[in-house]
């Protein structure tokens, strides 16, 4: 059984390390996603929320029956163990919290008595760090599209960039054509950029007007994620965890949600098609426990 309580001094040291951790973003040498070290493991368990500490950023989960724990013994060898009882789970800045439809929600949605499924990394000292928390009884409404002729904003992933036109796939799975003109301005978090530099697999938000054919005449394009400069991991799918929509790719833990764009080349795909053995490239935000990268919060998964 993983220890259910953490000494106050150990908690204080953890919080100091968390505050000093690098922000999610492109990783430098040695700072990118990596397979779990020997003695570390991952846990998958379902149960009920038994406690929430917003100050310490922890949630206590009372596991129903037995959870699954896989501990690395180095290389491809894993030791299988059971997890029982109450587990204190640390919520990290990039931990993924989702509702029943796999859309992300705020930690404020965690309430005592709510069912939850937790996928987490377990450190060698038994501390537990959330990769993903699924709340199966929680759901939120999604919005629709604007009418033709009105100002509009659309977001999505760039599937193609041919001349003045972008082919965009939205989070709802719709295809939108974006028309770029000489008056279109483009920006990235680093500053202004030429619209012609928007590339395949970039995530963008487009402001403009909807034309009668449904295309958007873009006045502004914000590149929210540039694929070329985003943290990534490439390898084969080693494990697919269907209950929580998680992947192990090249030994790296990858948390997937409804906000992750799943592609096969430039065509939309589905989580069920990410079979073990499939070569993929994952773009996303590294999940850190202190200074230690423990996984990747996927924005885009491209199967080959």
C-alpha positions as CSV (number, residue, x, y, z in Angstrom):
1,X,0.0,0.0,0.0
2,X,1.3,3.5,-0.9
3,X,1.7,5.7,2.2
4,X,-1.6,7.7,2.8
5,X,-0.1,10.6,4.7
6,X,2.8,12.9,4.1
7,X,4.8,14.5,6.9
8,X,4.4,18.3,7.2
9,X,8.1,19.0,6.5
10,X,8.0,16.8,3.4
11,X,4.9,18.6,2.2
12,X,6.7,22.0,2.7
13,X,9.7,20.8,0.7
14,X,7.4,19.6,-2.1
15,X,5.7,22.9,-2.3
16,X,9.0,24.8,-2.5
17,X,10.2,22.5,-5.2
18,X,6.9,23.0,-7.1
19,X,7.2,26.8,-6.9
20,X,10.8,26.5,-8.2
21,X,9.9,24.2,-11.1
22,X,10.3,25.4,-14.6
23,X,7.1,26.5,-16.4
24,X,5.6,24.2,-19.0
25,X,7.0,24.9,-22.5
26,X,9.8,23.9,-24.8
27,X,12.2,21.9,-22.8
28,X,16.0,22.4,-22.7
29,X,18.6,19.7,-22.6
30,X,17.7,17.2,-19.9
31,X,14.4,18.9,-19.2
32,X,12.1,17.2,-21.7
33,X,9.8,14.2,-21.3
34,X,11.6,11.0,-20.4
35,X,10.8,7.4,-19.3
36,X,10.2,7.0,-15.6
37,X,13.4,6.3,-13.6
38,X,13.9,2.9,-11.9
39,X,11.8,2.7,-8.7
40,X,9.2,5.2,-10.0
41,X,5.9,3.9,-11.4
42,X,2.4,4.8,-12.5
43,X,-0.9,4.2,-10.8
44,X,-4.4,3.8,-12.3
45,X,-7.3,3.7,-9.8
46,X,-11.0,4.5,-9.4
47,X,-12.7,5.6,-6.3
48,X,-14.3,8.5,-4.5
49,X,-13.0,11.9,-3.5
50,X,-12.5,11.8,0.2
51,X,-10.7,15.2,0.7
52,X,-9.6,18.3,-1.2
53,X,-6.9,20.7,0.0
54,X,-6.8,23.7,-2.3
55,X,-3.9,25.3,-0.5
56,X,-1.6,22.2,-0.7
57,X,-3.1,21.4,-4.1
58,X,-3.9,17.8,-3.2
59,X,-6.9,15.5,-3.5
60,X,-7.5,12.4,-1.4
61,X,-9.0,9.5,-3.2
62,X,-10.6,6.5,-1.4
63,X,-9.9,3.7,-3.9
64,X,-12.7,1.2,-4.6
65,X,-11.3,-2.3,-4.5
66,X,-7.8,-2.4,-5.9
67,X,-6.0,0.0,-8.1
68,X,-3.1,-0.8,-10.5
69,X,0.5,0.1,-9.9
70,X,3.3,-0.5,-12.4
71,X,6.8,0.1,-11.0
72,X,9.8,0.4,-13.3
73,X,12.6,-2.0,-12.6
74,X,14.7,-0.4,-15.4
75,X,14.5,-0.8,-19.1
76,X,11.3,-2.6,-20.3
77,X,10.8,-4.5,-17.0
78,X,7.9,-3.5,-14.8
79,X,6.7,-4.9,-11.4
80,X,3.0,-5.2,-10.9
81,X,1.4,-4.2,-7.6
82,X,-2.0,-3.5,-6.1
83,X,-3.0,-0.1,-4.6
84,X,-5.6,0.1,-1.9
85,X,-7.0,2.5,0.7
86,X,-6.8,6.3,0.6
87,X,-4.2,8.0,-1.5
88,X,-3.1,11.6,-1.4
89,X,-2.6,12.8,-4.9
90,X,-0.7,16.1,-5.7
91,X,-2.2,18.2,-8.4
92,X,0.5,19.8,-10.6
93,X,0.3,23.0,-12.7
94,X,0.0,20.8,-15.9
95,X,-2.1,18.0,-14.4
96,X,-5.1,17.3,-16.6
97,X,-8.6,17.4,-14.9
98,X,-11.5,16.4,-17.1
99,X,-15.2,15.8,-17.1
100,X,-17.2,12.8,-18.4
101,X,-16.7,14.1,-22.0
102,X,-12.9,14.5,-21.5
103,X,-13.1,18.3,-21.6
104,X,-10.8,20.1,-19.1
105,X,-12.3,21.6,-15.9
106,X,-11.0,23.6,-13.0
107,X,-9.8,22.0,-9.8
108,X,-12.7,23.7,-8.1
109,X,-14.9,21.0,-9.7
110,X,-13.4,18.5,-7.3
111,X,-15.9,17.8,-4.4
112,X,-15.9,15.3,-1.6
113,X,-18.1,12.3,-2.4
114,X,-17.6,12.6,-6.2
115,X,-16.4,9.6,-8.1
116,X,-13.0,10.0,-9.7
117,X,-10.5,8.0,-11.7
118,X,-6.8,8.9,-11.3
119,X,-3.8,8.2,-13.5
120,X,-0.7,9.3,-11.7
121,X,3.0,8.9,-11.4
122,X,4.3,7.4,-8.1
123,X,7.8,8.5,-7.0
124,X,10.2,6.1,-5.4
125,X,9.3,7.5,-1.9
126,X,5.6,6.8,-2.6
127,X,4.5,10.4,-3.3
128,X,1.7,10.5,-5.9
129,X,1.5,13.1,-8.7
130,X,-1.5,13.4,-11.0
131,X,-1.1,13.1,-14.7
132,X,-4.9,13.0,-15.2
133,X,-8.0,13.0,-13.0
134,X,-11.3,12.0,-14.7
135,X,-14.6,13.0,-13.0
136,X,-17.2,10.7,-14.7
137,X,-20.3,12.3,-13.3
138,X,-19.4,15.9,-14.3
139,X,-20.4,17.4,-17.7
140,X,-20.4,20.9,-19.2
141,X,-22.2,22.4,-22.1
142,X,-20.4,23.2,-25.4
143,X,-21.2,26.2,-27.6
144,X,-22.2,26.4,-31.3
145,X,-21.1,28.3,-34.4
146,X,-21.9,31.9,-35.3
147,X,-24.1,32.9,-38.2
148,X,-22.8,33.8,-41.7
149,X,-21.9,37.5,-42.1
150,X,-21.0,38.1,-38.4
151,X,-17.7,38.7,-36.7
152,X,-16.4,35.3,-35.5
153,X,-13.5,33.6,-33.8
154,X,-12.6,30.0,-34.6
155,X,-9.8,27.8,-33.1
156,X,-8.2,24.6,-34.3
157,X,-5.3,22.8,-35.8
158,X,-3.8,23.6,-39.2
159,X,-4.1,20.5,-41.4
160,X,-2.9,22.3,-44.6
161,X,-1.6,25.6,-45.7
162,X,-1.9,26.1,-49.4
163,X,-1.3,29.6,-50.7
164,X,-3.7,32.0,-49.0
165,X,-5.9,29.3,-47.5
166,X,-5.6,27.4,-44.2
167,X,-7.5,24.1,-43.7
168,X,-8.5,24.2,-40.0
169,X,-9.9,21.3,-37.9
170,X,-11.9,22.6,-34.9
171,X,-12.1,21.0,-31.4
172,X,-15.6,19.9,-32.4
173,X,-14.3,18.0,-35.4
174,X,-15.5,20.5,-38.1
175,X,-13.4,21.6,-41.0
176,X,-13.1,25.4,-41.5
177,X,-11.4,27.2,-44.4
178,X,-9.5,30.3,-43.4
179,X,-8.7,32.9,-46.1
180,X,-5.5,34.9,-45.5
181,X,-5.2,38.3,-47.1
182,X,-2.6,41.1,-47.1
183,X,-4.5,42.7,-44.2
184,X,-4.3,39.6,-42.0
185,X,-2.1,40.1,-39.0
186,X,-0.5,37.1,-37.2
187,X,1.0,36.8,-33.8
188,X,2.6,34.1,-31.6
189,X,3.4,34.3,-27.9
190,X,6.9,35.5,-28.9
191,X,5.5,38.4,-31.0
192,X,4.4,39.2,-34.5
193,X,5.0,36.8,-37.4
194,X,4.2,36.6,-41.1
195,X,1.0,34.8,-41.8
196,X,2.9,32.7,-44.3
197,X,4.9,31.1,-41.5
198,X,1.8,29.4,-40.0
199,X,2.5,25.7,-40.4
200,X,0.9,22.3,-40.3
201,X,0.0,21.1,-36.8
202,X,0.2,24.7,-35.4
203,X,-2.8,25.5,-33.1
204,X,-4.4,28.8,-33.9
205,X,-7.2,31.1,-33.1
206,X,-8.7,33.1,-36.0
207,X,-10.6,36.3,-35.8
208,X,-12.5,37.4,-38.9
209,X,-15.8,37.4,-40.7
210,X,-17.8,34.4,-41.9
211,X,-18.3,34.3,-45.6
212,X,-21.5,33.0,-47.3
213,X,-19.7,29.7,-48.1
214,X,-18.8,29.2,-44.5
215,X,-15.1,30.2,-44.8
216,X,-13.5,32.8,-42.5
217,X,-11.9,35.9,-43.9
218,X,-9.1,36.3,-41.3
219,X,-8.3,39.7,-39.8
220,X,-6.1,38.2,-37.1
221,X,-4.4,34.8,-36.5
222,X,-3.0,34.0,-33.1
223,X,-0.7,31.0,-33.1
224,X,-1.3,29.5,-29.7
225,X,1.1,26.6,-30.3
226,X,3.9,26.4,-32.8
227,X,4.6,22.8,-33.5
228,X,8.2,23.4,-34.6
229,X,9.1,24.9,-31.1
230,X,6.8,22.9,-28.8
231,X,7.9,20.1,-26.5
232,X,7.4,16.7,-28.2
233,X,8.1,13.0,-27.9
234,X,8.3,10.5,-30.8
235,X,8.1,6.8,-30.5
236,X,5.7,3.8,-30.7
237,X,2.6,3.5,-28.6
238,X,3.6,0.9,-25.9
239,X,0.4,1.0,-23.9
240,X,-3.1,2.5,-24.5
241,X,-5.1,3.0,-21.3
242,X,-8.7,3.2,-22.6
243,X,-10.4,3.8,-19.2
244,X,-8.6,7.1,-18.7
245,X,-7.4,7.9,-22.3
246,X,-3.7,7.8,-21.5
247,X,-0.8,6.5,-23.6
248,X,2.7,5.3,-22.9
249,X,4.9,6.4,-25.9
250,X,8.6,5.6,-25.9
251,X,8.4,5.1,-22.1
252,X,6.8,8.6,-21.6
253,X,3.4,9.0,-19.9
254,X,1.0,11.0,-22.2
255,X,-2.3,12.4,-20.9
256,X,-4.9,12.8,-23.7
257,X,-8.3,14.7,-23.5
258,X,-11.1,15.9,-25.8
259,X,-8.9,19.0,-26.4
260,X,-6.1,16.8,-27.9
261,X,-6.1,16.8,-31.7
262,X,-5.7,13.1,-32.8
263,X,-4.5,12.7,-36.4
264,X,-3.3,10.1,-38.8
265,X,-1.1,12.2,-41.0
266,X,-3.4,15.0,-41.9
267,X,-6.7,13.1,-41.4
268,X,-8.7,13.1,-38.1
269,X,-8.3,10.0,-36.1
270,X,-9.6,8.6,-32.8
271,X,-8.1,7.4,-29.5
272,X,-9.2,3.8,-30.2
273,X,-7.0,3.9,-33.3
274,X,-3.8,4.6,-31.4
275,X,-2.9,0.9,-31.2
276,X,0.2,-0.4,-29.5
277,X,3.1,-0.5,-32.0
278,X,1.8,2.6,-33.9
279,X,4.6,5.2,-34.5
280,X,3.4,8.6,-33.2
281,X,4.7,12.1,-32.5
282,X,3.1,13.9,-29.5
283,X,3.2,17.7,-29.1
284,X,2.3,19.2,-25.7
285,X,3.1,20.6,-22.3
286,X,5.6,18.8,-20.0
287,X,4.2,17.8,-16.6
288,X,6.7,18.5,-13.9
289,X,6.9,17.2,-10.3
290,X,9.3,19.8,-8.9
291,X,12.1,19.8,-11.4
292,X,11.4,16.3,-12.6
293,X,9.5,15.8,-15.9
294,X,7.0,13.0,-15.4
295,X,4.9,13.1,-18.5
296,X,3.3,15.1,-21.3
297,X,-0.1,16.8,-21.5
298,X,-0.9,16.2,-25.1
299,X,-2.1,19.0,-27.4
300,X,-1.6,17.0,-30.6
301,X,-0.9,13.3,-31.4
302,X,0.0,12.5,-34.9
303,X,0.1,8.8,-36.0
304,X,2.2,7.7,-38.9
